[in-house]
Amino acid sequence: MNEMPEFEKQGESSEIHPSELDLHMVEHTPQVASWLRMRASQWLGNAQKEFNEAVFSRDGSDASLDRFADARSELDSAEAWALRVADFLMRPQ
């Protein structure tokens, strides 16, 4: 892998969730490191935004509680993946 995963080059990134990327199969290059940091940041930012919106739109309804739970779960997943990316980036090249 020179710069980014092949699916990103083909414009399919919106179809593949970042957590589906096996970091054990990724070549550790400066370009890939930059790409992984960007993807982790995007996922974390989007998840945080959704979580904040869910927190402030809670009205006690089942739908708002479900939205809150889904947003919290997504944020937890994004944080866990960002930690795996950080661990990957700290490994010697």
Secondary structure as UniProt FT lines:
FT   HELIX           6..9
FT   TURN            10..11
FT   HELIX           13..15
FT   HELIX           18..20
FT   HELIX           23..25
FT   HELIX           30..56
FT   HELIX           62..90
//
